[in-house]
Amino acid sequence: MPEEYYRFNPNDSNSKWDFTKKEPDIVVVNLFQNDSWLVNQPNNEQYKRRFGTMAPTKQQTIESYVSFLKTIRSKYANAKIICMLGNMDITKQNSVWPDYVNKAVTKIDDSKIYTLFVPYKNTPGHPKVNEQQLIAEKLTAFIKSI
């Protein structure tokens, strides 16, 4: 995400978003689901392009996330930032990814950065409409609470 964050058009590396136009009240960061799969696929071309021959360590992953959150904060000084994990396998029992997010948010120590982890849906594939609705309801209630 850090390489695309600045883009107006994600497919055009020369297009730039103007962060000065308007500051949002809330920024939701919902990352890592694809990373959680990719880091275990050393023969995948995207793995090789991003990591070379070795996946990032826990500490590298946390530091990279910290850096990205600091970038967001540098663009939006007053926004509340919600670090979210969706309901796929990234939040199943014994997943390391919620710990990574918690450690990054703790390290930053910013009272306007929050975590929200949606419970694991325990069904195959991407979320269905009713599962997406549960995500939306959980996020909406969380936003209202902060």
N, C-alpha and C positions, 0 to 999 in steps of 0.2 A: 503493500500500500504506500509506503513512503515515496516510491518513484512516481506514483500516479496522483498523489494527494494535491499537487500543485496544478494539475491539468484541468482545464475547462472541458476538454474532450479527452476521455481516457485513452482513446486510440491515436491521439496526436500529441507526441512529446513536445511539440512547439507551442501548443495552446496553453495559455496560462490563466488560471483563475485569479480574479481580482478580490483579494481578501478584505480590501478596504470598503467595498460596497455596502456591506451590512454584516453586523456581528450577530450570529444566532444566539438565542437564549440557551440552547442545548445542542450538544454534539454527541451523537451516539456512535461509538466505535465497537463494531461487531466483527472482530477478526479471529483468526486462528483455526477455524473449522477446516479449511483447505490445507493449512500448514500442518495440522495434526495428522493428516493423511500423507502429505508429501514427504515429511521428514523420515518416513519409513519406506520410501521407494527409491533407493539409490540408483536404480537403473532407469528411472524416469528422466526424460530429457530436461524437464523443467527443474528437477532436483539438481541435475548436473550444472545447469546454467546458473542457478541461484546459489548452490552450496559447493560445487566442485565435487570432491570425493568424500566429504564429511559433513554431516548435518550439524547445525549449530548446537552448542551446548545449552543447558538450561540457563546458565548465566548470560550467554550471548543473546538468547531469546528474550530474556527479561530486560537486558540493557537496550536491545533494539526497540522493544515496546516502550520503555521509558523515554527513549529518544524521540519516538514518534509522538507520544503524548506531550512531550515538551514542545515539539513543533506546533502541535495544535494549540497549545496554550499560548505560544508566542504570537499566533495569528488572532486568537480570540481570548483576550485577557480576562474577560468577565463571564464567559460562557460556562455553564455546568457541563461537565464531560461525563458521560456514562460509558463505562467500559463493560460491555455486555458479551456474554457467550450464549449462543442459541441453544436449541434443544436437541441437537443431534449428538453424535457420540462424544463430542468435546466435553459434554457435561455428564457423561455416564459415570458411575461409581469408579473410583480409582483413576480417573483422568488426571493427568498432571497439569492441564491447561488452566483450570481455575486457580491453582496455586501460583502459576506464573503471573497471571493477571493480578492477583492479590499482592504478590511481592513487589511488582512494578508500581502499583498504586501506593503501597505503603512507602516505598522508597521515595516517591515524588513528594509525599506529604503535602498535598494540596487539598484544602477543605472543599473545593468545588469539583473534585473528581470522585466518582462513585463506581461501585461495581454492581452488576446485576447478572446473575446466572440463572437461566431458565432451566427448570428440571428436564432431565433426559426424557425424551418421548418414548423410547423403547419400542419403536416400530421401524421397519426397514425403509430405506430411501430418504429422500428429502421430505420435509414437512408437508403434509396434506393441508387442505384449506382449514379444517378444524384445528389442526396443530398450529398453523400460522395465526389463527384467531387467538389461541391461548397465549402465544408470544406477544401479540399486539395488546391483549388485555393486561398482561403482566407489565409490559413496558409502560403502557398508559397509566396504570396505577402507580408505578414507581415514579414516573415523572410528576404526577400530581402530589406525591408524598414529599418530593424535594422542592 
